[in-house]
Amino acid sequence: MVEREGTGVWVWQGNELIDANGACLASVRSDVLHFGEERLLIECAAEGPRFRARATSMTGGVFTIVQTGLTVHRLHARCMDREYDLVRSSLWRKQRLISSKGAPVAVVRPLISGRVEISETPGAQDSLLPLDAVFMSWGCVLVDSPVRRPRLGRG
């Protein structure tokens, strides 16, 4: 996230990701996540009580988020060859800490308004790649947002 302008808190508002300067960084339309020149085709399934999301990039790269237990308290993401854990900070809150190799890199915080914030963890040793941050935060919108399914209009 540090490698792009507009660092700070990014916010999903509906199906658009807005940076700290108010610019639109990414959007989701018809199950395609648009981020700069990149496009990720997103498939999301809740097989019974289990959550799973998968995205495929234009070059064939695969991004996944899967529920690892009986609840969505702990999710595991794989963004091509990079792996992350997305763990809720409490049993009572939906805020998630994203970690890479055991080190925290970002925090995702769903708000009661339906907006979902993502920010780097203060003092993080490693930087989170922007595309990974966009994909994982959208996965958190799908599983954690109080507004269950954001509108996925054509556009």
Helices and strands as residue ranges (DSSP letters): E 10-13, E 16-18, E 24-29, E 32-35, E 38-47, E 50-57, E 62-67, E 74-79, E 82-88, E 96-100, E 103-110, E 116-120, H 130-144
